[in-house]
Amino acid sequence: MSTAKVMYFSISIIMAGITIVIAVLGAATAQGKVAASAFEAISRQPEAQSGISGSLILSLALIESLAIYALAVSFVILFANPFMEIIMKL
């Protein structure tokens, strides 16, 4: 295997890992901020708990979907890379 192929596969693996790390850090930070804001709002207005809880669950689901999209992108980088055919011809 040529040096270019080894470098290509190494960079693909590293980039897939970096994609997941950035997405997970961003999602965890956002979920923490959303939960803290929701708990603060509930503590200020306990009678609005049902509306706040519904919005909280929806927000957390949307934030988590971003991390899942990043996982899908990293799988594409690893297993279905569109540049794979070009590199294999080298």
N, C-alpha and C positions, 0 to 999 in steps of 0.2 A: 504494500500500500504506500502510495507516495506521501510526501510530507504535506502537500496541500490537502489531501483527503483527511489525514489525521488531524490537521489543524482545523479543517471545516467541522468535523464531527466533535472535536473538543470545544470549539466555540459554540456549537449548537447546544451542547449539554450545559455549558456554563450559562448561556443566555436563557435557557429554559428554567434553570435554577434561580437566576436573578429575577425573572418574570414572576415566579411564584413568591419569592421573598418580598418584593415590592408590593405585590397585590395583597398579601396577607398582612403586612405591616399597615398598609393603608386601610384595609377593611377592619382590622382590630382597633386601630385608632378611631376610626369613624364610629364603630359600634360602641366604643367606650364613651365617646362624646354624646351620642344619641341617648344612650341609657342614662347617663348622668343628667342630661337635660330633662328627660322624661321623669326621672325620680324627683328632681327638683320641682318640676311643674306639678306633680302629684302631691308633693308635700305642701305646696302653696295652695292648691285647690283640690282637696280630696274628693269633692263632689264631681269633678270632671275626669275621674279616674278611667271610666270605661272608654271615653273618647280618646284619651291620651294613650291608653294601652293598645287600642286598635291601630293608632298611628305609629306607635312604637314597633309593633310587630311587623307592619307593612314596611317601615323604614329599615328594620334589621334584615328582612328578607331581601330587599333590593340591594342593600350593601353587600350581603353575602353572595348575591348573584354575580357581583363584579369579581369576587375572588374565584368563583366557579368559571367565569369567562376567561380569566387569566390561566386557570388550569387547562382549559381547552386550548388556548393559544400555545401553551408550553407543550402540550401533546402534539399539536401540529408542527411545532418547531422540531420536535424529536422524531416523530414517526411519519409525517406526511409533508415533509419539507418540499416545497416546489422546486428548489434548486438542486435537489438530490441527483437528478438525471444529468445535469450539467457537470456536477462535480465527479460523478462516476465515469464520465467520458474522459476526464483528464488522465 
